[in-house]
Amino acid sequence: MIARLRCLIVLCLLLLPSLARAQGVTTGPIDEALGRSGQKTGDVYKVSFPRSDLHVSVHGLAIKPGLALGSWAAFLGTDDNAMVMGDLVLLESEVNLVIAKLRSSGFDISAVHNHLMEESSRVLYAHYMGHGPAVHLATSLRAALALSKTPLGKPAATTEEAAPAWVKAVEDAVGRKGTFKGGVLS
């Protein structure tokens, strides 16, 4: 009986590293492939690509990247068997090239549409999904994004900005405190 218990304990100790690796994607290789880091919440690892290169406005009001110009990729699964889903903000001239590259890498495109109306410069949103090894997905996504003008380098450090007076008025009206960052209250 004690011998069986010892064998079971040794077996568990030998399997523990494999089980730990199966707990989700390893973020380091994804970061390296994409050229930036993301945020892990539970089992999901999300990397953002704000389109800070775009100057989009609606009826003269500037649209901030954090409001409606944020491309992103969310990874789930294991290193060998991952899924990525996301949304890309693209100029009209970038859509066909980026979608063709994603499709040639085995990605599915679930939607191409607009989130804004009467905006200038015109932007479209491509929703995608891919399945396979996490690093392959990240590498393929970066190759597709490289066909657009999406900033792919590490994002510049943001400076804290004082919240304008309207932030307090909105928080008071909603009855909750928000987070003001990049000109956007969330």
N, C-alpha and C positions, 0 to 999 in steps of 0.2 A: 504494500500500500504506500509506504513512504517513498519507495523507488519510483512508483508511478507518478506521485506528486512531484518529485524532483524532475523527472523527465518532462512533465507538463510545464513546469516553471521554466526549464531550459528552453523548451520549444517556444514558449511565449516570448522569452527574451530574444530569441533569434528572429522571431517574426515582427517584433516591435518596430525596428527601423523601416520595414516594408509598409507596415500599417501607418506609420507617421508620414511617409511620403505620399500615401494615398489620401491624405487629408485635404488636398487641394493643390492648385497649381503653385509652382515655385516662382515667386515674383521676380527674382534677380534676372534670369534669362529673358523674361518678357521685357523687363525694363531695358536690358541691353539691346534687344532687337528693335524696340520702339524708340529708344533714345531718350526716354523720360520715365519717371516713376509715377505710380498711381496710388490708390487708396484701397485697402482691403477691408471689407465689411462682411463678416461671417465668412462664407466660402467664395464670395464674389470679389474679384480683383478688377477695379475700374481705372482706366487710364483716360485722361481727358486731353483734347487737342483744341483749345480755344482758337477760333479764327481771328486772332488779334491783327492779322494782316488786312482784314476787310474793313471798309468804311461803309456801313449800311445805315440808311435812315428811312423812316416812314413818316411822311408828311413833315419833314424837317427835324424830326426827333431822332437823335443818334441812338442806334441799337448797340448795346454793350455786348461783348463776347459772352459774358456770364448770363445774359438774359436769353438770347436766342441764336447765338453763333458758336455753340460748343459742340464739336465732334467728340465722340467718345467710343471706347471699346470696353466691354465687360466680359471677363474670362471666368469660366466655371469648369470644374472637373479636376482632372489630374494632368500631370505633365504629358503623359502619353495619350490621353483621351480627354481632350478639352473641347469646350464650345465657346465661341465668342459671338457676341451680339453687340450691335451698336448703331449709331446714327452719325452720318457724315454730312457736314455743311459744305456744300460745293457751289462754285460759280457754274452757270449754265455751260460755259466752255470746258469745264472740268468733268462734268457728269459722265459722258460716254467713255472717256479714257479710263477713269477710275473704276467704273462698273465693269468694263471689259477686263481690266487687270484682276479685279476681285473674282469675277466669274472664271477666268482662266486658272485661278488658284483653287477652284472648287467651292467658292462662297456662293450662297444664295442671296439674291436681292429681293426683299419682301415689299419694298415701297420706294417710290421716288415721287416726292410731292413738295409742296411749300408749307411752311409754318407761318409765314408772314404774308401780308397782302399789301400791294402798292409800294413795295420796298424798292430802294435804289441804293446800290447795285443789286441786281436780281440774284437771289440765292435759292438753291434747292436742297432738299434733305434726302439722303439715300440711307435706308435702313437695310442692314445686312446681317447674315449669320453664317458662321463657318464651323466646321467640326474636324478635329484631328489633333496632332501633337501641338501643344501650346506654343512652342517656339516657332514652328512652321506657320501657325496662324498669325503670330505677331510679325514675323518676317514678311509674310505675304501682305498683311495690312499695311506695313510701312512702305513696301514697294508700290502699292496702289496709291497711298497718300503722297508719295514722292512725285506722282504725276499731276498733283495739284499744287497750289501755292500754300497749302497748310503748313504753318511753322512747325518743323519737326525737331528743332533743337530743344535743349532744356529751357523751360520757361524762365523769363527774367523774374527776379525777386520783386514782389509787389510791395509798395510802400503803403503804410496805413494812411487812410484818408479820413478826415473828419466827416461824420454823417451830416448831410444837410438837414435843415429844419423839417422838411417834409417827411423824413424818416420817422420822427417822433409822432407826427400827426397820423401817419398810417398805422404805426404800432398802437397808438391810443384808440384809433377807430376799430382796429381788429381785436384789440384786447390781448395782444401777445407781443413779446419782444422778438425781434428778428435779427438777422445777421446782415450787416451792410459790408459788401466787399466788391471791389471793381465797379462801383457805381450802381450796383444792383442790391436791392433789399430782398432777402428771402427769409 
